[in-house]
Every structure is written in C-alpha cells, then in structure tokens.
Amino acid sequence: MAILHVILTMLFSECLSYTYVDLSHSLHNDTMHWPTAIPVSVEVVAKGETAKGYWYESNNICLSEHAGTHVDAPAHFFEDRWHVDEIPLSRLMGPGVVLDIQEKTENNPLAELTVDDITRWTEANGPLPDGVVVFVLTGWGSRYGDKEAYFGSNSSDGSNLKFPGISVDAAKYLTALKNDSGLLGVVAVGLDTPSLDNGASTTFPTHVELFEHNVYGLENVANLERLPAKGFHVTVMPMKIREGSGGPARIFASIPDADDDDACTHHNHRSAATTYLAPVLLVLIAVVFIMIV
C-alpha cells in the first residue's frame, strides 16, 4: 500500500512552489473599524516569566464583527442568508482576480467599480473563472491607519464618509454570472476600503444585491497591489462565530512562482500523458496487489 501511495503521488503531484501574500491587517488598538462600531481593544493580561520559571502571555480582546480585515456574511444585509459560520468551506477558497480602478479614484474618492470596468478586464484577461473571489484595487489601502484619510471623515456617526466602492450595477453583473453558469459563479467580492458600497451610500444596495445571492464580502483587505490581475489562489479564514453577521478574517493569496514556469510546462505535458496512462497503471497495480495478497 505504501508503494501504491508513492506511485499515485508521483502521478498526480502539482507544481508546489508558491509566493504567499498576506491580505490581512493585524488586529490592535488602532485597527480601523466602522465609525458606529466599538473600537478594537487588546488588553494585556499577562506577559512575562512566571514564578515557576516559564514564559506566559495572554490577552483579552474586544471588537466588532466588522473591524479590520473581515468577512461580511450574507446575513449582514439579507434575511435568511448564510451567517459567517454557515458559509461552505468550498466558498472560502478559490481562484482570485484583481480589477484595478486606481486611475478613477485618484481624483474621485467616491469612484465605483462599474460594469464597463469588469468587461474591460474580461476582454484583456478572459472570462472570470468559476468559484472566483473578485478583488477591487482602489488604492485606498495606502491610507489604512489614518482614520480621516481612510474614511474621508472623522465623524463617529458614519456621516460625510468618502471612499470608493462597487456600483450596484456591477454587483448585479457579478451575481448574474452565477445565475447564468449554474455553477458557483462569483463566491466573494472584496476591496481595500471600509465597505463594498462607497462612502456616500446610505442604503447599501451593493451589499443587498450580493448578499441576496449568498456572495459574501471582504472589506479592509490589505496588499492588493502585490497581486497580479489573475493566476492566483485565495484562502479566506474567518472566525467561526455562530450566527455571526461577519467576523475578522485571515486572508492570503498563493501565487505560483515564475521560476517554476518550465517545471509547470513539463508537468502539464506529463499530466496529459497521465490522463491516459493512469487508469492502465492503476489496473496493473491492483492486479499485482491481488496476486501478492
């Protein structure tokens, strides 16, 4: 059986060298949070050597579900949709793409991703893959940590906010892809701002449209400028809060290393042969195993 395992591993192994990009901001007392939510509090309970001679650290934390880099569960804005603990694991990982609208946001803090932006991306890069996590790069991530610059206001009531977002028409375009394909479609939409809707929104129609279709959101995403337009894999790891409307999340991207192109090309050629040879080899292995037993 050990020999069988080794042979199968060799037959079906993938190119395994990746660059990993952390797409999450660390949680601390200065973490960006929605103006009407409680601030993040990290209280040191213990940090130091104990009387018994071993090191010990422990903290208490208090925070909103929607602070720092976090998941917006569909239940956040649509009744009877998934809470954060109900999002299937299959939708917390998948291919990722980045749609760059930084040129629009340079002179317009309320700029939005539009349908035209999406179609221009697909014309240049091909169709969005099934099960995709769509990221929108606005450039706002460089302002993270400066409340007034990031939110466009120092208000504590959520008024006069100015930051980019995603138009409701773009959201409808993305949810329609799921309906048309009959597959997973778009599983999540994220961006480097405090909200999926831009700062001027008061009714949050983009949230509502996406969440009605169980497409969850990712907000305050970090380091999107370090990602290519396509060709990477996303893993989302939110806190599993029972009936949570969202939760802080660790998100990361896996990008195949460019140095592995030749190896991957060789692997792809080998995979084509494996498609045809694997069944034959498996039968032969089974016969040998039966004879041995």
RASULLIN-V112569 format. One record per backbone hydrogen bond with DSSP energy under -1.0 kcal/mol. NH is the residue of the N-H (numbers start at 1). CO is the residue of the C=O. If there is no record, write none. Layout:
{{NH & CO} {NH & CO}}
This chain:
{{5 & 1} {6 & 2} {7 & 3} {8 & 4} {9 & 5} {10 & 6} {11 & 7} {12 & 8} {19 & 255} {21 & 253} {23 & 251} {31 & 28} {37 & 34} {41 & 62} {43 & 60} {45 & 58} {46 & 58} {48 & 56} {50 & 54} {53 & 50} {56 & 48} {58 & 46} {60 & 43} {62 & 41} {68 & 32} {70 & 219} {71 & 247} {72 & 217} {73 & 245} {75 & 82} {76 & 73} {77 & 74} {81 & 78} {84 & 244} {86 & 83} {91 & 88} {92 & 89} {94 & 234} {96 & 232} {97 & 133} {98 & 229} {99 & 135} {101 & 137} {105 & 101} {106 & 102} {111 & 108} {113 & 165} {118 & 114} {119 & 115} {120 & 116} {121 & 117} {122 & 118} {123 & 119} {124 & 120} {125 & 121} {126 & 122} {131 & 185} {133 & 95} {134 & 188} {135 & 97} {136 & 190} {137 & 99} {142 & 139} {143 & 140} {144 & 141} {146 & 143} {150 & 146} {151 & 147} {152 & 148} {162 & 151} {165 & 111} {166 & 196} {167 & 113} {171 & 167} {172 & 168} {173 & 169} {174 & 170} {175 & 171} {176 & 172} {177 & 173} {179 & 175} {180 & 176} {181 & 177} {182 & 178} {187 & 132} {188 & 132} {189 & 216} {190 & 134} {191 & 218} {192 & 136} {199 & 163} {201 & 198} {208 & 204} {209 & 205} {210 & 206} {211 & 207} {212 & 208} {214 & 211} {215 & 210} {216 & 187} {217 & 72} {218 & 189} {219 & 70} {220 & 193} {221 & 191} {222 & 23} {226 & 223} {227 & 224} {233 & 254} {234 & 94} {235 & 252} {236 & 92} {237 & 250} {239 & 248} {241 & 239} {244 & 241} {247 & 71} {249 & 69} {250 & 237} {252 & 235} {253 & 21} {254 & 233} {255 & 19} {257 & 17} {260 & 257} {261 & 258} {264 & 260} {265 & 261} {266 & 262} {267 & 263} {268 & 264} {269 & 265} {270 & 266} {271 & 267} {272 & 268} {273 & 269} {274 & 270} {275 & 271} {277 & 273} {278 & 274} {281 & 277} {282 & 278} {283 & 279} {284 & 280} {285 & 281} {286 & 282} {287 & 283} {288 & 284} {289 & 285} {290 & 286} {291 & 287} {292 & 288} {293 & 289}}
